Amino acid sequence: MVDLKKRLYRSKDERMLAGVCGGIGEYLEVDPTLIRLAAVLLAFAGGPGFIAYIVLWLIVPERPVQDMFAPDTPSYDESV
């Protein structure tokens, strides 16, 4: 089943600097450390890693507080 409410946010829990890599990791459901390693490799390899990180920091919103505590599965009352 496709989750239509899935959105990219900067993470408040998995953050080192601004939460960009942590948010991408949460969105893709992978370990944020892998995303961080890829960003660092792109930055040091002359790629767009650093610029992309700054751009994402500016355009990706931070996760709202109410989304942090929302359950992953609907409760009994919501499914009826």
N, C-alpha and C positions, 0 to 999 in steps of 0.2 A: 504494500500500500504506500502511495506517495504522500509525504507530509507536505501539504500546501502551506503550512505556517512556518516552515523552516526558513530562518533568515540568518544572514551573517552579521554577527555583532563582535565587538572587541570584548574579550573575556575579562571578567573581574577577578576570577579565581586563578586561572592559568596565565599569569602575566609576569614578564620579566621587565619590560620597558613600558609599552603602551597596551599590551594585550592583543595585538594584531595576530601574531602567530598562534597564540592560544585560542583565539576566536576562530581562526581558520581550521585549527585542529579539531575543535568542537564541532564545527560545521561539517567537516569531512569525516568525522568520527575516527580520527587517527591520533596518535600520540603527538602533542604539540612540539615535543623535542625534535621529531623528524622535520616538521615545518620550519623550526628554528635553524636546524642544520642546513636545510635547503636554502633558506634566505641568506645565511652567512656565506655559503658556497657561491651563491649568485653574486653577492656583494664583492667577495674577494676575487672572483674569476672575471671581473670586469663587466659583469652583467648588470641588469637593472635591479638587483636585490635591495640596495639601500634606497634608491629612488622610489621603488615600488612600496617599500615599507612606510616611507614618509607619506606617500600619497594615500595609502590605505589608512594610516593613522588619522589623516585629515577627513577622509570621506566615510569610513565605516563607523557607525554610531556605537556607543558603549551600550552594553546590555542593560535594559531597564530593570529596576529593582523587582518589579512584580514578576518578570520572567524568570528571575533567579530561583524563586521559590515555587514555581508552577510544577505540578506533578507531571511526570512523563506519560503516564497513562490516565485516561479519564476515570473519574470516580463513578460509583454506581449510579448516583443521581444524574450525572451528565449523559450516561449511556442509555437512559430510559426514554 
